[in-house]
Amino acid sequence: MALVVQKFGGTSVGSIDRMRNVARRAIAAQKKGDKIVVIVSAMSGETNRLLGLAHQMVAVPDAREMDVIAATGEQVAAALTAMAIQNEGGQARSLLGHQVKILTDGAFTKARIKTIEGSKIFSTLEQGQIAVVAGFQGVNEHGDITTLGRGGSDTSAVAIAAAIGADACEIYTDVDGVYTTDPNICPSARKIPRISYEEMLELASLGAKVLQIRSVEIAMKYGVPVHVRSSFSDVEGTWVTGEDKALEDVVVAGVAYDKNEARVHCVGLNDKPGVVAELFGAMADKNISVDMIIQNVSKESHDRADVTFTLAKTDLLRAKPFIEEVAKRLGSQEVRYDEDIVKVSIVGLGMRSHAGIAAKMFRIMAAEGINIQAISTSEIKVSCLIHAKYTELAVRALHDGFGLAKAVER
């Protein structure tokens, strides 16, 4: 008997018929002898609809109230899915974040999980029921509803799997696994049968939308085997697991891109110790993450520095006022913004032991006439910032240039 967590995304519960399909799949797994915990996202499009209502009310909604609104999507999906299981002859009970006691910090709209109390889940399973848990949500120490950020139901699922000691966490979605790149852009993209936590972590952070980055972090930390697979077939998907020699033999595992990037250019900051710390400390205080950072001597004066960095487009509107206020205080004459950019990246464990991978990436881009505006690297990835109009060209060129269309055993 295995303890299995099954997570179903928005498209998987996007209609009553699809919820019935989820119910049948969960019941079939239970009949095999497994104990099943189902985690559900809101129905597809529902979170956008709810947040759209908030933005109609006010341009920059209060983050606490945004979480109160957004969490209702998963609440509805959990109750309907439990009803679907009951209607199919099974037994189920829906549980919300505060009932499971998913305790988070107080960072509204992007909270992080601190602890999970699994007793409600265990008592539900002991009664022969399928536990249907609302994903994406938790509660802080003051009893306020919090949400975990876009894709947060993945994080809910993996964290619950870790907390209850599940044997596996199955992530059901509208694709049948993790691909070498986006099949919508590159038709030659192929499914990867196995990928390491570290590679998946990089791909998730670089724009691959199959798994939320924090779900992969938790899986890697607690050794939770994650199986990404389709809700609409029984085909084996992609297993996200620990490293082994076979995974390390592949130099580049995938190509990712992220259109949710905006560039900020602070011109003429005072060039002295503590200036950059103050600028990015202000960003951290507002729970805004930055990505690529470049600092160089200003063209206008040697005692001035230009600082360029990227952040998520979705954070730019609320970040602008305090970026400009801090930059002005630090001597900047001007702050410029560019949202017409994209980050393209290659990822692979094999980069650790193979020289020349970055140079090959740059040559491929140059051959296509694509100018690189910024570069960042880690042990297993290289990222380039380019103009958004070159996105598809760059992804296809890199995918073909590194031979990813050819099947490789992993």
C-alpha positions in Angstrom: 0.0 0.0 0.0 1.4 3.4 -1.1 0.6 6.9 0.1 0.3 9.0 -3.0 -0.4 12.7 -3.4 -2.1 13.6 -6.7 -2.1 17.3 -7.8 -4.4 18.5 -10.6 -3.9 21.8 -12.2 -6.5 24.3 -13.5 -7.0 22.7 -16.9 -7.5 19.3 -15.2 -10.4 20.6 -13.1 -11.5 23.2 -15.7 -15.0 21.9 -16.1 -17.5 19.5 -14.4 -16.6 16.7 -16.9 -12.9 17.1 -16.2 -13.5 17.0 -12.4 -15.4 13.8 -12.9 -12.3 12.5 -14.8 -10.2 13.5 -11.8 -12.6 11.7 -9.5 -12.4 8.5 -11.5 -8.6 8.6 -11.6 -8.4 9.1 -7.8 -10.9 6.3 -7.1 -9.1 3.9 -9.4 -5.8 4.5 -7.6 -7.5 4.0 -4.2 -9.0 0.7 -5.4 -5.5 -0.5 -6.2 -4.9 -0.3 -2.4 -3.2 3.2 -2.3 -4.1 6.0 0.1 -4.8 9.1 -2.0 -4.5 12.8 -1.2 -5.8 15.0 -4.0 -4.6 18.6 -4.3 -6.5 20.9 -6.7 -5.9 24.3 -8.3 -8.7 26.7 -9.1 -10.6 26.0 -12.4 -8.7 27.3 -15.4 -9.2 31.0 -15.8 -10.8 31.5 -12.4 -7.9 33.1 -10.6 -7.4 35.6 -13.4 -11.1 36.4 -13.3 -11.0 37.0 -9.5 -7.8 39.1 -9.7 -9.3 41.0 -12.6 -12.2 42.0 -10.4 -9.8 43.3 -7.8 -7.9 45.4 -10.4 -11.2 46.8 -11.6 -11.8 48.1 -8.1 -8.4 49.6 -7.6 -5.2 50.0 -9.7 -2.9 48.5 -7.0 -5.1 46.3 -4.7 -4.2 45.6 -1.1 -2.1 42.3 -1.0 -4.0 40.9 2.0 -7.4 41.4 0.3 -6.0 39.9 -2.9 -5.2 36.7 -1.1 -8.7 36.6 0.4 -10.2 36.8 -3.1 -7.8 34.5 -4.9 -8.0 31.7 -2.3 -11.7 31.2 -3.1 -10.9 29.6 -6.5 -9.3 26.6 -4.9 -12.0 26.4 -2.2 -14.6 26.0 -4.9 -12.5 23.4 -6.8 -11.9 21.3 -3.7 -15.5 21.1 -2.8 -16.7 20.3 -6.3 -14.0 17.6 -6.7 -15.0 16.0 -3.4 -18.6 16.0 -4.7 -17.5 14.4 -8.0 -15.7 11.6 -6.1 -18.8 11.0 -4.0 -21.0 11.0 -7.1 -18.7 8.4 -8.7 -19.3 6.1 -5.7 -16.2 7.0 -3.7 -15.8 8.8 -0.3 -14.1 12.1 -0.1 -13.7 15.1 2.2 -12.5 18.6 1.2 -10.0 20.4 3.3 -8.9 24.1 3.1 -5.5 25.5 4.0 -6.4 26.6 7.5 -8.0 23.2 8.2 -4.9 21.2 7.2 -3.1 24.0 9.0 -0.6 25.0 6.3 1.2 27.7 8.3 3.0 30.3 6.2 4.9 33.5 6.8 3.1 36.8 6.3 4.2 37.7 2.7 0.8 38.1 1.1 0.5 36.8 -2.6 3.8 35.0 -2.3 3.9 33.4 1.1 6.3 30.6 2.1 5.3 27.5 4.0 6.7 27.1 7.5 4.9 24.0 8.8 2.1 21.6 7.9 -0.1 19.8 10.4 -1.0 16.5 8.8 -3.4 15.1 11.4 -6.6 16.1 9.5 -5.3 14.4 6.4 -4.4 11.2 8.2 -7.8 11.1 10.0 -9.5 11.5 6.7 -7.5 8.7 5.1 -8.1 6.4 8.1 -11.8 6.7 7.5 -11.3 5.3 4.0 -11.9 8.7 2.4 -9.9 10.5 -0.3 -8.6 13.8 1.2 -9.2 16.7 -1.3 -7.1 19.6 -0.3 -7.3 23.2 -1.7 -3.9 24.1 -3.1 -2.2 27.5 -3.3 -3.3 28.6 0.1 -2.3 28.7 3.7 -2.7 30.8 6.8 -0.3 33.0 8.7 0.2 33.1 12.5 -2.4 35.9 12.8 -5.1 33.7 11.1 -5.0 35.6 7.8 -5.4 33.7 4.5 -2.3 33.7 2.4 -1.5 32.4 -1.0 1.8 30.9 -2.3 2.2 32.7 -5.6 1.3 31.6 -9.2 1.6 27.9 -9.5 1.4 27.6 -5.8 -0.7 24.4 -5.9 2.5 22.5 -7.0 4.2 23.8 -3.8 1.2 22.8 -1.7 1.3 19.3 -3.2 5.0 18.6 -2.8 5.1 20.2 0.7 2.1 18.0 1.8 3.8 15.0 0.3 6.9 15.7 2.3 5.0 16.4 5.5 3.0 13.2 5.4 5.8 11.0 4.1 4.2 10.2 0.8 5.8 7.6 -1.5 5.3 9.8 -4.5 3.8 13.1 -5.6 2.1 13.0 -9.0 1.6 16.3 -10.8 -1.2 16.0 -13.3 -1.3 18.7 -16.0 -2.3 19.3 -19.6 1.1 18.1 -20.9 2.5 14.6 -20.5 5.8 15.5 -19.0 8.8 17.9 -19.0 10.0 18.7 -22.5 13.4 19.8 -23.8 11.8 23.1 -24.6 8.3 24.6 -25.3 6.7 22.4 -28.0 4.5 25.3 -29.0 7.7 27.1 -30.2 9.8 24.2 -31.2 8.0 21.2 -32.8 11.1 19.0 -32.5 10.9 19.3 -28.6 10.8 15.8 -27.0 9.7 14.5 -23.6 12.5 13.9 -21.0 11.9 10.6 -19.2 14.0 11.5 -16.1 15.5 14.8 -15.0 17.4 15.8 -11.8 16.0 18.1 -9.1 18.8 20.6 -9.9 18.0 20.7 -13.6 14.3 21.1 -13.0 15.0 23.8 -10.4 16.9 25.8 -13.0 14.4 25.2 -15.7 11.5 26.3 -13.4 13.4 29.4 -12.3 14.2 30.3 -15.9 10.6 30.2 -17.3 9.6 26.6 -17.8 6.0 26.5 -16.5 5.6 22.8 -15.8 6.5 23.1 -12.1 6.7 26.1 -9.7 10.2 26.7 -8.5 9.5 26.3 -4.8 7.8 23.0 -5.3 11.1 21.7 -6.8 13.1 23.2 -4.0 11.0 21.3 -1.5 11.1 18.1 -3.5 14.9 18.3 -3.6 15.3 19.2 0.1 13.1 16.3 1.3 13.8 13.8 -1.5 10.2 13.6 -2.7 9.9 11.7 -6.0 7.8 13.8 -8.4 6.0 12.4 -11.4 4.9 15.0 -14.0 2.2 13.4 -16.2 -1.0 14.1 -18.2 -4.4 14.2 -16.7 -5.9 12.9 -19.9 -3.9 9.7 -20.5 -2.1 6.9 -18.6 1.2 7.5 -20.5 4.3 7.6 -18.3 5.5 11.1 -17.8 8.7 12.6 -16.5 10.2 11.6 -13.1 12.0 14.4 -11.2 14.6 12.6 -9.0 18.1 12.8 -7.5 21.2 12.9 -9.7 23.0 9.8 -11.1 25.7 9.2 -13.7 23.2 8.8 -16.6 21.8 12.3 -16.0 25.3 13.8 -15.7 26.3 12.4 -19.1 23.9 14.7 -20.9 25.5 18.2 -21.4 22.3 20.2 -22.1 19.0 18.9 -21.0 16.7 21.7 -22.0 16.2 25.3 -23.3 14.0 27.7 -21.3 12.7 31.2 -21.9 11.1 33.8 -19.7 9.0 36.7 -21.1 8.2 37.9 -17.6 11.3 40.0 -17.4 11.7 43.8 -17.2 15.0 45.7 -17.2 15.7 48.7 -14.9 18.6 51.0 -15.6 19.7 53.5 -12.9 21.9 56.1 -14.4 24.6 57.9 -12.5 24.4 56.5 -9.0 27.0 57.6 -6.5 29.9 55.2 -6.8 30.7 54.5 -3.2 30.4 51.6 -0.7 26.9 50.8 0.5 25.0 52.3 -2.5 24.2 49.0 -4.2 23.4 47.5 -0.8 20.8 50.2 -0.1 19.2 50.0 -3.5 18.7 46.2 -3.4 18.0 46.2 0.3 15.0 48.4 -0.5 13.9 45.8 -3.1 14.2 43.0 -0.6 12.2 44.9 2.0 9.3 44.9 -0.5 9.7 41.2 -1.2 10.7 41.8 -4.8 13.4 39.5 -6.2 15.9 40.8 -8.8 17.7 38.6 -11.3 20.6 39.8 -13.5 22.6 42.7 -12.1 25.2 44.7 -14.0 27.3 47.6 -12.6 29.7 49.7 -14.5 31.3 53.1 -14.4 29.1 55.9 -15.8 30.0 57.4 -19.1 29.3 60.8 -17.7 31.6 60.8 -14.6 34.1 58.4 -13.0 32.7 59.0 -9.5 29.3 57.7 -10.8 28.1 54.2 -11.6 25.3 52.9 -13.8 23.4 49.9 -12.3 21.2 47.7 -14.5 19.1 44.8 -13.2 16.1 42.7 -14.2 13.0 41.8 -12.2 9.6 40.3 -13.0 7.3 42.4 -15.1 4.5 41.6 -12.7 6.4 43.4 -9.9 7.4 46.4 -12.0 4.3 48.6 -11.5 4.5 48.5 -7.7 8.3 48.6 -7.7 8.7 51.8 -9.8 7.8 54.3 -7.1 10.3 53.2 -4.5 13.0 52.3 -7.1 12.8 55.9 -8.3 12.7 57.3 -4.8 15.8 55.3 -3.6 17.7 55.9 -6.9 17.1 59.6 -6.6 18.3 59.6 -3.0 21.5 57.8 -4.2 22.2 60.4 -6.7 20.7 58.9 -9.9 19.9 61.4 -12.6 17.5 59.1 -14.4 15.8 55.6 -14.2 15.0 53.9 -17.5 12.8 50.9 -18.1 12.6 48.2 -20.8 9.9 45.6 -20.9 10.6 44.4 -24.4 13.1 41.8 -23.4 13.3 38.0 -22.8 15.7 35.7 -21.0 16.7 32.6 -22.9 18.7 29.8 -21.1 20.3 26.4 -21.5 20.4 23.9 -18.6 22.3 20.7 -18.0 24.2 18.8 -15.4 26.8 17.9 -18.0 28.0 21.6 -18.1 30.0 21.0 -15.0 32.4 18.8 -16.8 32.3 20.1 -20.4 34.2 23.3 -21.4 33.0 25.6 -24.1 29.3 25.3 -23.7 28.8 29.0 -23.1 30.9 29.9 -26.1 28.9 27.5 -28.3 25.7 29.2 -27.1 27.1 32.6 -28.0 28.2 31.4 -31.4 24.7 30.0 -32.1 23.1 33.3 -31.2 25.6 35.3 -33.2 25.0 33.1 -36.3 21.3 34.1 -36.1 22.1 37.8 -35.7 20.8 38.0 -32.1 22.5 40.5 -29.9 23.1 39.5 -26.3 22.3 42.3 -23.8 23.3 40.6 -20.6 24.6 37.2 -19.4 24.4 35.2 -16.2 25.7 31.8 -15.4 25.7 29.0 -12.8 27.4 25.6 -12.7 24.6 24.1 -14.8 23.0 27.0 -16.8 23.8 29.9 -19.0 21.2 32.7 -19.5 21.2 35.5 -22.0 19.0 38.6 -22.1 17.8 39.4 -25.7 15.2 41.5 -27.5 11.8 39.9 -27.2 11.3 39.7 -31.0 14.1 37.1 -31.2 12.5 34.7 -28.7 11.3 31.9 -31.0 14.3 32.1 -33.3 16.7 31.8 -30.3 14.9 28.9 -28.7 14.8 26.9 -31.9 18.4 27.7 -32.8 19.7 26.6 -29.4 17.5 23.5 -29.3 18.8 22.4 -32.7 22.3 23.6 -32.1 22.7 21.4 -29.0 21.0 18.4 -30.6 18.1 18.2 -28.2 15.7 16.8 -30.8 17.6 13.6 -30.8 16.4 11.2 -28.1 19.0 10.5 -25.4 18.6 7.8 -22.7 18.5 9.2 -19.2 
